[in-house]
Amino acid sequence: MANHFYLPFERKGQADYHHLDEYEKYQLSFHPERPKYLDYLEIFSHPEKCFKSDDYGACLIQTHRATLEIEDEKIPVMLIGQQTGPTSDYKELTQLMRNNGEMGKWNDGMPTPASYERAIKAIDAANKENRIIIIFVDTPGADPTEASEERGIAWRIGDTIHALAEANVPTISVIINRACSGGAIALTGCDITLAMEYSTYLVITPEACSSILFHTRSRANEAASASRITSKEGFDLGIVDVMVPESDGPAHRFREQAIASLHAYIEKAIIKLQAIPKGKLLSSRIDRWSKIGQWSETTVEEVNAIQQRVSRLPESNSDGYLKRHKGCYTSNGVHNYDPVRFDKLKDNGFVCDVCGYRYTRPSIWDCMDNLFDDGTFIEHAETKLIIDKDILGFPEYKEKLKSVRKKTGLMTSMITGNGKINGEDIVFCGADFGFFGASFCMTTGEKIWRAAEIAIKQKKPIILQASGGGARMHEGCSSMVSIPKAHVALTRVEQAGLPVITIITDPTLGGVAIGYGSRGIRLFQKHAGNIGFSGRRVIEQYTGKKTTKDFQTTPWLKKHGHVKHVVTQTNIREEIVSILEKD
Ligand SMILES: [Zn+2]
């Protein structure tokens, strides 16, 4: 039996780790022999398990109370670690792999809702016990199954980021191996992010990125290269604060050296965070996140030349009717031809009440027309000139931005401003699905940040209209790192005693759902679908099974206990006003 595992480019002991291509670097970051969370426990004294749970996937995030001795001081810490498998000893692993029962519980390293529930409990305990939180990040992504959606994985990830944004103790995250997608960003919204030299930090796997970009999975190396996923690139882009050297060589071959190196850098991070007086922790956190993300500023002239109201509503005739969509069949197979009433269609969220066909996704301009008292919306001067920046030189991003601005009449996917609802003045952030699928990007984070500051200054409630399928691949991992930034912003609004209300529309998935989609009082549109973490297609592809018919719709989520408020296009204004009056 082999004692070691070798990647294709590793000839026994002779691989040249300084000259790897981008995809090889990616593969190396989750080499099965790289030390895992439990291996790094040796840095600490007296680690003790915090919580036991037999829930499926609970072992994928483990928690320990421990102390770290720095000179003569014993510092109490709370360790939270993603553990992707039972061991980093390859021989032991191959033996365990023969035992299906043992490997099954590791779920290919993909945390489930139970995993994140454990992390939240540990953060709460650390707050109470005044322990510095140290998180070890290592995951290919969160579990893409119907069972995890049923248990609200999007909201559990969102709650984890929320808990870290509010923590009253210093927080440190360390990317030890591969930190991919929302499953990783759940745990990296910390005061300092460290990354091991041979780790990767990414929003989407190179294979999936390649298949979107080039319609084939075989150009993963180009996709990895375009996305700039290594820790060094993350450091250059400002989303990793400290790179932890693996000077002798990668940790799977130089284990003790790598562990010693991380030990030294964790000590440094703790000393730095301990220097912040307790009362200044939150303001220092605010200062850190205010600097996250990059964008460009345009001119008023350019905004005036491009920005214009664009509607996507279907047009009705003078009697208020419009043609029924093509191919409308009842469940009994009866073909419907009769025209539909516009108001009825509007009340139904532009979804056909016979067959469920969606006529349109209204533009954010349409939504604002519906939401606000006539002519009361005024865009914030503070956010109006911010535009998306192509920091990676990502294939075709610049060209696509140009055409999409024209198509939507928007400068970025999000627009913010003040508007009145039944005379009540509120701060609004709304995303338009037509703009890159309203994917969460760096300007989304910054616009929410500035709008939150306006809400605090003016003592006004903030209402966010969620829309979008995920984080924007074209900005690489930087788009995803703006998600915790939005959480910190909304935490500030809540701590100022102001209401946060989020309108959940079709779709609210991935980065949008775990970002602002998981915050505040949530109003679910009655006829919305595609709400959750992983999209239906991803789940069906992964599990090889069809999902339930009404999967990820508002009624389905309600059935599973995730929905309290349901709204329609017609009653949304009254619902908001009644919530604000109660508040
Ligand atoms: Zn129909």
Residues whose N, C-alpha, C, O or C-beta is under 5 A from the ligand:
A	BS01	ZN	C328 C352 V354 C355 G356 Y357
